[in-house]
């Protein structure tokens, strides 16, 4: 029996996978409401095929699909790259960056289609519930939020598969291989099911973007990445829009086995979780970005930005993209990138990314100053000055020994 006093129309963040397919039908049965399915295209590729038809067959009154690929890379992935945002030193935040752009468009569609509520398929144990709902609260606090995984009596994906079978909902998950997968232009993530044992090695046939080291080419692949103000703009001398650049780099780096990560991370809700990720293009861009910064970024500015990077990654991971503190950090980081322009040469080989060169028209690197072949310009650096510099630096150390 449907609940009384609930929402009349709900906009559901819909992927067509097991969870959101079941949720779509559950909302109709539980709340007696209309459901508008919404999907943001952030690079799922074949996963979008037939999605509107599937949503309507499951009971949706409408299914809206928006192409957010360019916006995702330009306005979310690349700003994180400019800030060197890497969570716990390992995770490049592919899913974390996709959620706020999806939720942003979801609330826009909810308003446009007359919805009074929004819903998502994130579990009550994961990080995505914060990422979706904190975005809802920041951008559309008037909308009611429904989180079925925190309400219903289904306790596992096995229960969801049974529910789907009851209502004739086609799903791709199976009891034999029930891990969860999320794909976008930045990465593919895998978690849950057989991956919950942190000792178990992932099955090789699971990976979609990267070759194994054993099957990667025997010859290295050289790349040239161009940057303007900290933003990747060209690959091998060809200027490309953000989404195409990242997509092409994913294919090139993935062929060489670059970008696999297997980690146990600390979720915002307090538990540890094992995640397996493929981020080939992002891995290359992070290495290239650090390399171009090494010759264009002032030392003290770099060190201050590096102090901000873990905090930036934490805010992204925890779902605070649309927050005052994020605005503050982004302004500082964008200021640091004004001079980060040039090219980086790299080699890809058997899962490795090696920087082999960097150059910039605004480089701070001075070969004349750093060379050991002569003393260098007298007005720039005098080696004799190092004596007093070291003496003063060591003054407090001498005092400590007394």
N, C-alpha and C positions, 0 to 999 in steps of 0.2 A: 504494500500500500504506500502510495507516494506521501511524502511529508507535506504538511500544510505550512503556509507562511514562508516557503522557501523562494529561491530566485525563480523568475519566469523564463529567463533565457540566459544560458551560460556559454561563454566563449572558452573553449578547451584547447590548450596547447596540445596538438595532436600530431603524432608521428606515423601512425598506422601500425606501430608495433604492438606487442602483446598488452602492455600495461594500458596505454591510452585507448586502444580498441575496446578493452574491457571497461575502462572508465567511461567512455562515451555511452555505452549501453547502460551502465550502472547509474549514471546521472539521470537518464530518462526514467529508469525504473524506480529509483530512490526518491527523486525530487519531482517527478512528473513534469519536468521542464523541457523546453526546447534547447537543443545544443547546436551551436555554431562551431564547427571544427576549424582550427587555424593551424597552418604550418608555415614556418619561415624557411625558405630555401637558403641554407647557409653552407651548401655544398654536399648534401646527402647523395646527389646524383641519382642512381637507379632507384633508390628507396622512395622517390616521389612518384614513380610511375603508377598510375591508377589510383592515386590517393583520394581524390575527390569522390570517385565512384565507390571506393571502399567505405569512406566515411558516411555517405548517404545510404549505402546498403546496410550499415550498422545502425542507422536511425537519425543521423544529423540532418538538420533542415538546410544546412549550407556548409560548404567547405571552402575556405579562403586560403589560397597559397600565394605568398609574397616572395619575390626574389630579393633577398637581403645579402647576397654574396659580396657585392662590392662594398656595401656599407660595413659589413662584418669585418672584412679585412682592413679597409681604410680607417675606420673609426674605432675599432676595438683591438684587432690583432696588432696593427702597426704602432698604436700608442703604447701598448704593453711592451712591444719590442724596443721602442725608444727608451723605455724606462728599465730595460733588462729585467723584467718581471719574471722570475722563476721561483715557484713555490718549493720551499724546503730544498733548494739547490738542485732540483731535478725535474719537477713537473712544469711544462711550458704552458699550462693553463688553457688548453684548447676548449674543453667543455665549459670551463668557468667563464671564458670570454664570450662564448656563444649564447649563454643563457640571458644576459641582460639585453642583447639585441632582439632575441626572440620575444622576451617579455615586453619590451618596448613596443614592438609591432602588435603584439597580442592585445594590449590595452587600447591601442588605436583602433583595431578591428572591432573590439568589444563595444566601443563607443559608436563606431560607424554603423554597426548592425543592431543597435538597441539592446545590448546585453546589460544586465544588472549584476553579473557575477563573472568571475574568471576561475578556471580550474587548471590544474597541472597534474602530471603523472609521477612526480618525484615521491620517493618513499620517505617515511618518517625518520629514517636512519641516515639518509644521505645529505649531501651538500646542496643539491639543486633546489630543494624546498626553500632554503634561505635566498638563493639567487633569484628565483622567480618572485617570491613573495616580498622581498625587500624592494625589488623593482616596482611591483604593483603598488606598494605603499608610497614609494617616492613619486610615482607618476600618475597614479589613479587611486587615491585613498578611498574614494567613494564606492568602489566596486567591492562586492562581497567576494571572499576568497574561499574556494572549496579545495581541500586536499584529501581526496578519497583514501589514500593510504593511511591517513590518520583517523579515518572515520569508519571504514567498512570492516566486515568480519573476515575478509579474505586475508590470509596471513602469509602467503607465499606465492611465488610465481607458479607453483604447481596448482594452487587453488585458482589462480587466474586462468590457467589453461583449461581447467575443468569448467569454469564459468563461460569461457569462450566457446567451448564445445556445446554447452547447454543452449546457447543462443545462436549457434551456427556462425560464429565469427572466425574467419580464417586468420591464422597467425603463423609465423615462421619459427618461433621458439619451440623447442622440444625438450622432453624430459632427459634425453641423452646428452644434449648440449645446451643447457639453460643459462649460459652466461649472458649478461647484458652488454650491448654494443651501442656506441653513439659515434656517429661520423659527421664531420664537417670539413670545411676547407683547411682548417688548421691541423686536424688530427683525426685519428680513430681511437676511441677508448674502449676498454674491455674490463668488466668487473663482475663479481657475483658468481654464483654457481660453482663450477669446477675450479674457478680461480680463487675461491675463498681460502683455500689451503695455500699459505705463502711458500710452502716448500715445493709445491707441484709446478713443474715447468709447463708453460703454455704450449698447447698443441701447435705445431708449425702451420697447419692448414687454417688456423684461425686468422692469421695476419692478412690484411687486404692491401696495404700500401707499400710494404717493404719486403725485399727478398731476404732470405737467410744469408748469413755470411758465406756459407758453403756454396750457394748458388749465385752469389754476386759476381759481377765480371772480374776477370783476372787483371784487366787493365784499368788504371785510374782514370777518372774523368775530371778535367779541369773546368772551372767555372769562373766567371767574372761578374760580380754583383756591384751595381752602382747605387750610390746613396745621395740623397739631397736632404739636408737638414734632418738627418737621422732616419729618413724614410727610404726603403728600397724602391728604386724607380726603374732599374734596368737589369737585364740578365743577358750576359754575353754580348753587350753592346746594343741590345734592342730595348727600347723603352716599352714598358708594358704597364697596363692598369693593374692595381693591386691584386684583384682576384685571379687574373690570368698569370701574373708573375708567381704567385704562391702555388697555383695549380701546376704550372710547368715545373717549378722547383720540386714540388712533391714527387712528381714522376721521375725526374732525374736523380734525386737523392734516394728515393725509395728503391730504384733499380740497384743501387750500390749498398743497400742494407743499412742506410743511415736513418737514425731517429727512433729506434726502439728503446723503450724504457719500461722496466719492471720494478715497481717500488711499493713500499708500505708507507702510506701518508697519514697525517693526522687530520681527521675531519673536524670541521667547525663544531659539530655537536659533541665532540669529546672522545670518539673512538678511533682506533687505527683501522685502516682499510687498505687492502691490496688493490692496486690498479696497474693495468698494463696499457701502454700507450704507443702509438706510432705517430711521430711528428717529424717527418723527413725534411720538408721545406723549412719549417720553423727552426729546426736544429741548425741548419746551414745559416739561416739569417741571423740567429743569435751569435754564432761564431764570427760571421762577417761584420756584424754591427760592432762588436767589441773591438775588432781589428781596426775598423776605420776610426773609431773613437780614440784609439791609442795614439794616433798622430794628429788628431784635430781637437781634442778636448783638453782644456787646461787641467793640470793635475788636481788642484784643490776643488774645482768644479766636479771633476770625475769622482773624487772621493766623497764629496757631499751627496752627489746623485746616487753613488753606490750604497750610501747609508739609507737612502730612501727606497731603494729597489726591493728589499725584503718586505717592507711595509706595503708598498704598492702591490706586490704579489699576494700578500695576505688579504688585502682589501678585495682584490679581484676574486680570490679563492672563496672568501666568505660571503660574497654577494653584494658588496657595497660599491658597485660601479657608480650608481647615481647617489652620491653622498657628498656633503660639504668637504670632508677630509680628502676624498678622491679629487675633487676640483682643485683643492689647494696643491696636492702633490703633482697633478698633471701640469699646472701652470709652471711650477718650478722645473719639472722635467723638460717640458717643451722649451723653456728658456735655455736649458743646457745644450740643446740639440741645434742651435742656430748655426754652428760652424761645422757640424758633422756631415761633410760632403766629400765625396771621392769614390774611389773604386777599390775593391778587394778581390784578390785572386785566391782561389781555393782549389784543393784537390779532394775528391771523394774516392775512398777505396775501402772496401770490405768493412763497412760500418763506421769508418772514421772520416772526420772532416779536418783537413789541415790547411791552415792559412799559409800561403806561400808568397804573398806580396800585398802591399797596400800603398795607395798614392792619393794625394789630394791637392787641388789648387790652393787650398787654404791651410796647408799642413803647418803644424807647429814644430815639426821635427826639423832640426838643422844638422845636416851632415858635417858642415864646416865646424860646428861647435863640438859635436860629440866625437869627432875623429881622434884616433890615437896617433895619427901620422904627424901632426904638428900641434902647437899650443893652441891654435884657433885664434879668432879675433880677440885682441886685447880688451876691446870695449865690451865684450860679451861675457867672457869667462877667463879669469886668471887663476891658474892652478895654485898659486901661492896663497890665494884667499881661503883655500880649503883648510889651511892650518888653523887659522883663528876660528873658522866655522866649527871644526871638530872640537877644538878646545872648549868653546862655549857649550856645545852640545853635551860634552862629557863632564861639565862642572858639577851637576847635581849627582852624577854617579860617583865622583870622588868624595863628595860630602857624605854620601851614604855609607862609605866604607870606614869613616872615622868613628 
